[in-house]
Amino acid sequence: MIDLDQVEINRLLSLDLQNDDANWLEKARYVYENGMHSGPYAMLTLTAPMEHSVTLPEPTKAIYANSISPDQKSHDVYEFSVLGFGNNGNNEMATPVQGMIRTDDPDRIFPTNGSTGHPLYVSYPEGSTCLHDGNTKGCFAGPTGGMVLQGYGGLDYTYDPNTDNKFGASLKGYSEHEGLRMYYCEHHGGCDQYQEYERYYNFYGILDYGNHWIDAAFHSKTTEFPKNLLMRQGYDNVDFSKMSRRSRNAFLSTSMVSMNVFTMINRLMVEFARDGCKKHETDYSAYGSQGKISMDSVVASWDQAAAIYAGSALIAPEDDESSTESESSSGSLYFHMVRELAEDFGVLEELSEKKNNSNNGVSSVLNRKVLQEFQVGKLALTQGDCDGDLERAYLQITQSMRVPWIQGILRAAFVLASDDTKTFDETRRAEERGRAEAYLAALLPDLHAFSVGDSWKDVYDELRMALDHFDDTTTASSGNSKRRPDYHKIRDALETNYQILEVTCDDVGGLINPNTGGYYNNTRPCGGYGDSMSQRRESVSYNSNNSNNFAGGASSRSSLFGSHKSGLVMSGLFVAMAFFFVSLSVLIVTVRDRAQGRPADLRRTARRLASGAMSQVDDWVSRRSNHEEHNDDSRNYRYQVQLQSMPMASQAPLDPDYDANIML
């Protein structure tokens, strides 16, 4: 449903570029702030006090709510059916409308102290047409009406159908919910247990940082980050009034996903799933009368994170034989963003089963990995493994979600730096200008926190200078009025931080020229960490039976040890020698981490060393095979580069039968 909100916002932003007169931007802002599809409900105000208490039904479930209210103790959830009359479009009572009141605190929802003016929040059933296209047909009748409440009887109410029908979730709400949690934990011992939150709060100094960026863009004003942080951290406010409409709208569409959707996925995984799992271990009694069902709600929150990541990308009509379970369409949320950038950077793989669909039988390697980690995490939750596979899956997902930010910055830097005004016209440059601002805003807190030396400043200063001096109305013939970024400087500074950001050259790939199927000049992906950064892959890995070029994945027929037997012995020798230095390497990395203020983590250190070692092996074999290829005139194909896939743990598919209704 949130995916549909994003689709509608994108449609309105597109119309805003086509028509100067209509108020499309304001309509897009309304959908962003209030929602349009997810969780519709009516706020009905009682006209008379309730005369007696409500008869409680049996609790339907128990939840882990992770409430910011410290006095909340009950986690039993009660559901009360409501029956009223619907509005037929003319404010006349027509067909019956059913609703539901869900609460874990009936005494607060149904007071019996004789008070009036008390609102009841009644959720409409799934499939409700209330407020579709702004129409109140299908909503409760108003401005006055009556309803029957389960366990009580008849009640009269007042409400305005146009203003008192709302939606329970919105893209703005995703950022605001994070702000509430940050406010609570900052005043109750700090947010150290929510490290991703803490980095953003320390960098921006604003609780709902994502909404702050987006609100400034909608109102074409300057961001207002705290002055002390601007000076201490070394970044500047951004003035959206100097940005063209095309750039601004591209920023809005991108930032809602790269920041707000990201933070909601993170919040569900870490606060509700991980914390809920640990809470269930230590305080089973806190879950009310149905402790096991409460654990189901913890698992459901993990499922909900996966659903928000995927959006509508994995939904296909049951009778559509041409669709695939893997990718029927890419939706408009994180899955879509990753998929779009994967095409541009050649990090695609062939689906195990090709069908006649819009994706030509290919999918994003990163999307597959992330969805597999969601499965691993869910299996860990069901087994009560709160610190092992669950924690690893959470870290793998959040680290992987940084990849499109890096790709987006690299793509924008290349487009804005290019002299090819025919391929990258002013429309494309303006869009990349806005997207670059969104990806940079998402990446900066992590990049600043983990940066090797001041390399983050090289990325920021070089791109910031170009973005601040970008002007859509200026042509290339105007000389120095357009400051082009130094793509190589940005690329090298980002790659220096890949290891510490826990992403790899293989994850990021290289920018593909769609006209040739190869890389643009100087955009080939790096071959490893450290000194190997300058050693670049010469070609895109692809299956010779397919005309499209891909960066290899698990389904590719070529592999490091399968296609190049000539390098097998030497590769094995290299790995054996590497084991000799493992202990020393772990010690060096651990000491360096401690010197930079990061806690020692042997598991993370081992993963980083293993990833670096594999990159080195891959790079060595790549250069050896390329040398052999150039000395053999009979070969007319390009070397296929791919790292060996790491074995995955036993994984269980997502269970669609879990109840995803959790209380946020």
C-alpha positions in Angstrom: 0.0 0.0 0.0 2.9 2.4 0.7 4.2 1.4 -2.7 1.0 2.8 -4.2 1.5 6.0 -2.3 5.0 6.4 -3.8 3.6 5.6 -7.3 1.0 8.3 -6.9 3.6 10.8 -5.7 5.8 10.1 -8.7 2.8 10.6 -11.0 2.0 13.9 -9.5 5.6 15.1 -9.6 5.7 14.1 -13.3 2.5 16.2 -13.9 4.1 19.1 -12.1 6.8 19.2 -14.8 4.2 19.2 -17.5 1.9 21.9 -16.2 2.7 25.2 -14.5 -0.8 26.0 -13.6 -2.2 23.0 -11.7 -1.2 22.5 -8.1 0.4 19.1 -8.6 3.3 19.6 -6.2 0.9 20.5 -3.3 -1.1 17.3 -4.1 2.1 15.3 -4.0 3.0 16.8 -0.6 -0.5 15.9 0.7 -0.1 12.3 -0.2 3.4 12.2 1.3 2.2 13.7 4.6 -1.1 12.0 5.0 -0.9 8.8 3.0 -3.4 7.6 0.4 -3.7 3.8 0.6 -2.4 2.2 3.8 -4.5 1.7 6.9 -7.6 3.9 6.4 -9.5 4.8 9.5 -12.2 7.2 10.7 -11.9 9.5 13.8 -15.4 9.5 15.2 -16.2 11.8 18.2 -18.9 10.6 20.7 -21.7 13.1 21.3 -22.7 11.6 24.7 -20.7 9.9 27.5 -20.6 6.1 27.6 -23.0 4.9 30.3 -21.3 1.7 31.3 -18.2 -0.3 30.6 -17.6 -2.4 27.5 -17.7 -6.1 27.8 -14.3 -7.3 26.8 -14.0 -10.2 24.3 -11.1 -12.7 24.5 -7.9 -11.1 23.4 -7.2 -11.9 19.8 -3.4 -11.7 20.0 -0.6 -10.4 22.0 2.1 -8.1 20.6 5.5 -6.8 21.3 4.7 -3.1 20.9 8.0 -1.5 22.0 6.0 1.5 23.1 7.7 4.8 23.9 5.3 5.0 26.9 7.2 3.6 29.9 4.0 2.8 31.8 2.5 0.5 29.2 2.4 -3.0 30.6 -0.4 -4.8 28.8 0.4 -6.4 25.5 -3.0 -8.2 25.0 -4.8 -6.9 22.0 -8.6 -6.7 21.9 -10.7 -6.2 18.7 -14.2 -4.7 18.8 -16.4 -4.8 15.7 -18.2 -1.6 14.7 -21.2 -1.4 12.4 -22.5 1.9 11.0 -23.9 3.3 7.8 -21.8 4.4 4.8 -21.9 7.7 2.8 -23.3 7.2 -0.6 -21.6 10.4 -1.9 -24.4 12.8 -0.9 -24.0 12.7 2.9 -26.9 10.3 3.1 -26.9 7.0 5.0 -26.8 4.2 2.6 -25.1 0.7 2.7 -23.8 -0.6 6.0 -20.1 -0.1 6.7 -18.1 -2.4 9.0 -15.1 -1.3 11.0 -12.8 -2.5 13.8 -11.3 -0.9 16.9 -8.1 -2.5 18.0 -6.6 -1.6 21.4 -4.3 -3.0 24.1 -5.8 -0.5 26.6 -9.6 -0.7 26.6 -10.0 1.5 29.7 -8.3 4.4 27.9 -10.2 3.9 24.6 -13.6 3.5 26.3 -13.7 5.8 29.4 -16.7 5.5 31.7 -16.1 8.7 33.7 -18.9 10.7 32.0 -16.6 12.6 29.6 -17.9 13.7 26.2 -16.0 14.6 23.0 -14.0 11.4 23.2 -12.7 10.2 19.7 -12.9 6.6 18.6 -10.4 5.5 15.9 -12.3 3.0 13.7 -10.3 1.1 11.1 -11.9 0.4 7.8 -11.7 -3.2 6.5 -9.2 -4.2 3.8 -10.5 -3.3 0.4 -12.4 -0.2 1.7 -13.0 2.4 -1.0 -13.1 5.3 1.5 -11.1 8.2 0.3 -10.1 6.5 -3.0 -9.3 9.5 -5.3 -10.5 11.8 -2.5 -14.0 10.5 -2.6 -15.9 9.9 0.7 -18.2 7.4 -0.8 -17.7 4.2 1.3 -16.8 6.1 4.4 -18.9 6.4 7.5 -21.8 8.8 7.1 -21.5 12.3 8.5 -21.5 14.9 9.8 -23.6 13.0 12.3 -24.3 9.3 12.5 -24.8 6.3 14.7 -23.0 3.0 15.1 -23.2 -0.3 17.1 -20.2 -1.2 19.1 -19.5 -4.8 20.0 -19.8 -5.4 23.7 -21.7 -2.1 24.3 -24.5 -1.2 22.0 -25.5 2.0 20.1 -23.5 5.2 20.1 -23.9 8.5 18.4 -21.0 10.4 16.9 -20.0 13.5 14.9 -17.2 13.9 12.4 -16.3 15.5 9.1 -16.0 12.9 6.4 -13.5 15.1 4.4 -11.1 15.8 7.3 -11.6 13.0 9.8 -10.9 10.1 7.5 -7.2 9.4 7.5 -4.6 6.8 6.8 -2.6 5.0 9.4 0.7 5.0 7.5 2.5 7.6 5.3 5.9 8.1 4.0 6.3 11.1 6.2 5.2 9.1 9.2 8.1 6.7 8.6 10.5 9.5 9.4 8.4 10.9 12.3 8.2 7.5 14.0 12.0 7.3 14.0 12.0 10.8 15.5 9.8 9.7 18.3 12.0 6.8 19.1 15.1 8.9 19.0 13.5 11.5 21.3 12.6 8.7 23.8 15.9 6.9 23.8 18.0 10.1 23.9 16.2 11.0 27.1 16.5 7.5 28.6 20.1 6.5 28.4 20.9 7.2 24.8 20.5 5.4 21.5 23.7 3.3 21.5 21.6 0.1 21.0 20.3 1.7 17.7 23.6 2.5 16.1 22.2 3.4 12.7 19.9 5.9 14.3 22.7 7.3 16.4 24.9 8.0 13.4 22.2 10.0 11.6 21.2 11.9 14.8 24.8 12.7 15.6 25.4 13.9 12.1 22.2 15.9 11.4 21.1 16.8 14.9 17.5 16.5 13.9 15.2 13.6 15.0 13.2 13.2 11.8 16.1 14.1 9.5 14.5 12.5 6.4 11.4 14.5 6.7 13.4 17.7 7.3 15.2 17.2 3.9 11.9 16.4 2.1 9.9 19.2 3.7 12.6 21.7 2.7 12.4 20.5 -0.9 8.6 20.6 -1.1 8.6 24.2 0.2 11.7 25.2 -1.9 13.5 26.5 1.2 16.9 26.0 2.9 17.5 23.1 5.3 18.1 24.3 8.8 20.5 21.9 10.5 22.0 23.0 13.8 24.8 25.5 13.3 27.2 23.9 15.7 26.9 20.6 13.8 27.4 22.3 10.5 30.7 23.7 11.7 31.9 20.7 13.6 31.0 18.1 10.9 32.0 20.3 8.0 28.9 20.3 5.8 26.4 23.0 4.6 22.7 23.6 4.4 21.1 23.1 1.0 19.0 25.8 -0.6 16.3 24.1 -2.7 15.1 27.5 -4.0 18.1 27.5 -6.3 17.2 24.1 -7.7 15.2 23.6 -10.8 11.8 21.9 -10.6 13.1 18.8 -12.4 16.1 18.5 -10.0 13.9 19.1 -7.0 11.3 16.6 -8.1 14.0 14.0 -8.8 15.3 14.6 -5.3 11.8 14.2 -3.7 11.1 10.9 -5.5 14.5 9.4 -4.6 14.8 10.7 -1.0 11.5 9.3 0.1 12.9 5.8 -0.6 16.6 6.2 0.2 15.9 7.8 3.6 12.3 7.3 4.8 11.7 3.8 3.5 15.2 2.8 4.6 14.6 4.0 8.1 11.3 2.2 8.4 12.8 -1.1 7.3 15.6 -0.6 9.7 13.2 0.3 12.5 11.1 -2.8 12.0 14.1 -5.1 12.0 16.0 -3.7 14.9 13.3 -2.4 17.3 10.5 -4.8 16.8 12.1 -8.0 15.5 15.6 -8.0 17.2 14.5 -6.2 20.4 11.3 -8.2 20.5 13.2 -11.5 20.2 15.5 -10.5 23.1 12.5 -9.2 25.2 10.7 -12.5 24.7 13.8 -14.4 26.0 14.2 -12.3 29.1 10.6 -11.4 30.1 8.1 -13.8 28.8 5.4 -12.6 31.2 5.4 -9.1 29.6 3.5 -10.4 26.7 0.2 -10.8 28.3 -1.9 -13.9 28.3 -0.8 -15.2 24.9 3.0 -15.2 25.0 3.4 -17.4 22.0 1.2 -15.3 19.8 3.2 -12.3 20.8 6.3 -14.0 19.4 4.4 -14.4 16.1 4.0 -10.7 16.0 7.7 -10.3 16.4 8.2 -12.5 13.4 5.5 -10.6 11.5 7.4 -7.4 12.1 10.4 -8.9 10.3 8.0 -10.0 7.5 6.7 -6.4 7.3 10.3 -5.1 6.9 10.7 -7.5 4.0 7.4 -6.4 2.5 8.3 -2.7 2.7 11.7 -3.4 1.1 10.0 -5.3 -1.8 6.9 -3.2 -2.2 4.8 -4.6 -5.0 7.7 -6.0 -6.8 7.0 -9.7 -5.8 3.2 -9.5 -6.3 1.9 -11.1 -9.5 -1.6 -12.1 -10.4 -2.2 -15.8 -9.8 -3.7 -16.3 -13.3 -0.8 -14.6 -15.0 1.3 -17.5 -16.4 3.9 -15.1 -17.9 4.9 -13.6 -14.6 7.7 -15.0 -12.3 7.8 -15.2 -8.6 11.2 -13.5 -8.6 10.3 -10.3 -10.4 6.9 -9.6 -11.9 7.5 -5.8 -11.7 9.8 -3.7 -9.8 7.4 -1.5 -7.9 8.6 1.9 -6.7 10.3 1.2 -3.3 13.8 -0.1 -2.4 13.6 -3.2 -4.5 12.9 -1.0 -7.5 15.7 1.4 -6.7 18.2 -1.4 -6.4 16.9 -3.1 -9.6 17.2 0.1 -11.6 20.8 0.8 -10.5 21.7 -2.8 -11.0 20.9 -2.5 -14.7 23.1 0.6 -15.0 26.0 -1.0 -13.1 25.9 -4.5 -14.6 25.2 -6.4 -11.4 22.5 -8.6 -12.7 22.1 -12.4 -13.0 20.0 -14.7 -14.9 16.9 -16.1 -13.3 16.9 -19.8 -12.7 13.7 -20.1 -14.8 13.2 -17.7 -17.7 9.7 -16.6 -18.7 8.3 -14.1 -21.1 8.3 -11.1 -18.7 9.3 -7.5 -18.8 12.7 -8.2 -17.1 14.0 -10.5 -19.8 14.9 -13.2 -17.4 17.4 -11.2 -15.3 17.3 -9.9 -11.8 19.4 -7.9 -9.4 22.1 -9.9 -7.5 21.8 -7.6 -4.5 18.0 -8.0 -4.3 18.4 -11.7 -4.3 21.0 -11.5 -1.5 18.8 -9.2 0.6 15.7 -11.4 0.2 17.8 -14.4 1.2 19.0 -12.6 4.3 15.4 -11.8 5.2 14.7 -15.6 5.0 17.7 -16.3 7.2 16.6 -13.7 9.7 13.1 -15.1 9.9 14.3 -18.6 10.4 16.5 -17.4 13.2 13.6 -15.6 14.8 11.4 -18.7 14.7 14.2 -20.6 16.5 14.8 -17.9 19.1 18.3 -17.1 17.8 18.4 -13.4 18.7 22.2 -12.8 18.6 23.5 -15.1 16.0 22.0 -15.5 12.5 19.4 -12.8 13.2 22.0 -10.2 14.1 24.1 -11.2 11.1 21.2 -11.0 8.7 20.2 -7.6 10.0 23.7 -6.3 9.5 24.0 -7.8 6.0 20.7 -6.2 5.0 21.5 -2.7 6.2 25.0 -2.9 4.8 23.6 -4.0 1.4 21.1 -1.2 1.4 24.1 1.3 1.2 25.0 0.0 -2.2 22.4 1.9 -4.3 23.5 5.1 -2.5 27.0 4.6 -3.7 25.9 3.6 -7.2 23.6 6.7 -7.4 26.4 9.0 -6.4 28.8 7.4 -8.9 26.3 7.6 -11.7 25.4 11.2 -11.0 29.1 12.2 -10.7 29.8 10.6 -14.1 26.9 12.1 -15.9 27.6 15.6 -14.5 31.3 15.3 -15.3 30.8 14.1 -18.8 31.3 16.3 -21.9 28.9 14.2 -23.9 26.0 16.5 -24.0 24.3 14.4 -26.7 24.0 11.3 -24.5 23.5 13.2 -21.3 21.3 16.1 -22.2 20.2 18.9 -19.8 17.1 16.9 -18.8 19.2 13.9 -17.7 21.7 16.1 -16.0 19.0 17.9 -14.0 17.5 14.7 -12.9 20.9 13.3 -11.8 21.6 16.5 -10.0 18.5 16.0 -7.8 19.2 12.2 -7.3 22.8 12.9 -6.3 21.5 15.2 -3.5 19.2 12.5 -2.2 21.8 9.7 -2.3 24.5 11.9 -0.8 22.1 12.9 2.1 21.5 9.2 2.8 25.1 8.1 2.7 26.9 11.0 4.4 26.2 10.0 8.1 27.6 6.5 7.6 30.4 7.7 5.3 31.4 10.4 7.9 31.3 7.9 10.8 33.4 5.3 9.1 35.6 7.3 6.7 39.2 6.5 6.2 40.9 9.8 7.1 39.1 12.7 5.4 38.1 10.8 2.3 34.5 11.5 3.0 35.3 15.2 2.6 36.7 14.5 -0.9 33.3 13.0 -1.9 31.3 15.7 -0.2 33.4 18.8 -1.3 33.8 17.7 -4.9 30.1 16.8 -5.4 28.8 19.7 -3.3 30.7 22.2 -5.4 29.2 20.8 -8.6 25.7 20.6 -7.2 25.7 24.1 -5.8 26.9 25.6 -9.1 24.5 23.6 -11.3 22.0 25.6 -13.3 19.6 24.0 -15.6 19.2 27.1 -17.7 23.0 27.4 -18.4 24.3 25.8 -21.6 27.6 24.1 -22.0 28.8 27.1 -24.1 28.6 29.4 -21.1 32.0 28.3 -20.0 32.8 28.2 -16.3 29.3 28.9 -15.0 28.9 25.1 -14.7 31.3 23.5 -12.3 31.8 19.8 -13.3 32.8 17.3 -10.6 36.0 15.3 -10.7 34.5 11.8 -11.2 37.8 10.1 -10.6 38.3 11.8 -7.2 34.8 10.9 -6.1 35.2 7.3 -7.3 38.5 6.8 -5.6 37.4 8.3 -2.3 34.3 6.1 -2.2 36.2 3.0 -3.1 38.7 3.7 -0.3 35.8 3.2 2.2 34.1 0.2 0.6 35.7 -2.2 3.1 34.8 -0.3 6.2 31.2 0.3 4.8 31.0 -3.5 4.4 30.3 -3.3 0.7 32.4 -4.8 -2.1 33.5 -3.9 -5.6 31.5 -6.9 -6.7 28.3 -5.4 -5.1 28.7 -2.0 -6.7 29.8 -3.0 -10.2 30.7 -0.4 -12.9 28.6 2.0 -15.0 27.5 0.4 -18.2 27.3 2.0 -21.6 23.9 0.7 -22.9 25.0 1.3 -26.5 28.0 -1.0 -26.4 27.2 -3.3 -23.4 30.6 -2.5 -21.9 31.8 -0.1 -19.3 32.1 3.6 -20.0 35.7 4.8 -19.9 37.1 4.8 -16.3 33.9 3.3 -14.8 35.1 -0.3 -14.6 34.6 -1.8 -11.1 37.6 -2.1 -8.8 39.2 -5.4 -8.2 39.6 -5.5 -4.4 40.6 -3.5 -1.4 43.6 -1.2 -0.6 46.3 -1.3 -3.3 44.1 -3.4 -5.6 41.7 -0.5 -6.1 43.6 0.7 -9.1 43.3 -2.7 -10.8 40.1 -2.6 -12.7 37.9 -5.3 -14.3 38.2 -5.2 -18.1 34.7 -6.5 -19.0 31.2 -7.3 -17.8 30.7 -11.0 -17.0 28.0 -12.5 -19.2 26.5 -15.8 -20.4 27.5 -16.3 -24.0 24.1 -17.7 -24.8 22.4 -14.3 -23.9 22.9 -11.1 -25.8 22.6 -9.0 -22.6 25.6 -8.3 -20.5 25.5 -9.1 -16.8 27.9 -8.9 -13.8 27.9 -12.5 -12.7 25.7 -14.0 -10.0 25.1 -17.4 -8.5 23.2 -18.6 -11.5 25.9 -17.8 -14.1 27.5 -20.7 -15.8 31.0 -19.2 -15.2 32.7 -19.1 -11.9 36.1 -18.4 -10.5 37.1 -22.1 -10.1 34.8 -23.6 -12.7 35.8 -21.7 -15.9 39.5 -21.1 -15.3 41.2 -24.4 -14.4 44.5 -22.9 -15.2 44.3 -20.7 -12.2 43.0 -23.3 -9.8 46.4 -24.5 -8.5 47.8 -21.0 -8.1 44.6 -19.8 -6.5 44.8 -22.6 -4.0 48.4 -21.8 -3.2 47.5 -18.2 -2.7 44.7 -19.1 -0.3 47.0 -21.4 1.6 49.6 -18.7 2.0 46.9 -16.3 3.1 46.0 -18.6 6.0 49.6 -18.1 7.3 48.9 -14.4 7.8 45.4 -14.6 9.2 46.3 -14.3 12.8 48.6 -11.3 12.1 46.0 -9.7 9.9 43.2 -10.0 12.5 45.5 -8.5 15.1 46.4 -5.5 12.9 42.8 -4.8 11.9 41.6 -5.2 15.5 44.2 -2.7 16.8 43.3 -0.3 14.0 39.6 -0.5 14.8 40.3 0.2 18.5 42.5 3.1 17.6 39.7 4.6 15.5 37.3 4.3 18.4 35.4 1.2 17.1 34.8 -1.9 19.3 36.7 -5.0 18.4 34.5 -7.5 16.5 36.3 -10.7 15.5 33.4 -12.0 13.3 33.2 -8.7 11.4 37.0 -8.6 11.1 37.1 -12.1 9.7 34.4 -11.3 7.2 36.3 -8.2 6.0 39.6 -10.2 5.7 37.9 -13.0 3.8 36.2 -10.7 1.4 39.4 -8.8 0.8 41.3 -12.1 0.2 38.6 -13.3 -2.3 38.9 -10.0 -4.1 42.7 -10.4 -4.3 42.4 -13.9 -5.7 39.8 -12.8 -8.2 42.0 -9.9 -9.3 45.0 -12.1 -9.7 43.2 -14.6 -11.9 41.6 -11.8 -13.8 44.9 -10.3 -14.8 46.5 -13.7 -15.6 43.6 -14.7 -17.8 43.5 -11.4 -19.6 47.2 -11.8 -20.3 46.7 -15.2 -21.8 43.7 -14.0 -23.8 45.8 -11.2 -25.4 48.4 -13.8 -26.5 45.8 -16.1 -28.1 44.4 -14.7 -31.3 41.9 -17.5 -31.6 39.9 -16.1 -28.7 37.2 -13.6 -29.6 35.3 -13.4 -26.3 35.9 -11.3 -23.2 37.0 -12.7 -19.9 34.1 -13.4 -17.5 34.8 -12.1 -14.0 32.9 -13.3 -11.0 33.6 -14.0 -7.4 32.7 -17.4 -6.0 29.4 -17.2 -4.1 29.6 -17.8 -0.4 27.5 -20.8 0.8 24.3 -19.7 2.5 22.8 -21.2 5.6 19.7 -23.3 5.5 16.9 -21.0 4.6 13.1 -21.2 5.0 10.7 -19.4 2.6 8.7 -16.5 4.0 5.4 -17.8 5.4 2.5 -15.8 3.9 0.2 -17.0 6.7 1.7 -14.9 9.4 -0.4 -12.0 10.6 1.4 -8.8 9.7 -0.9 -6.6 11.8 1.5 -5.2 14.4 1.2 -2.2 16.5 3.7 0.6 15.7 
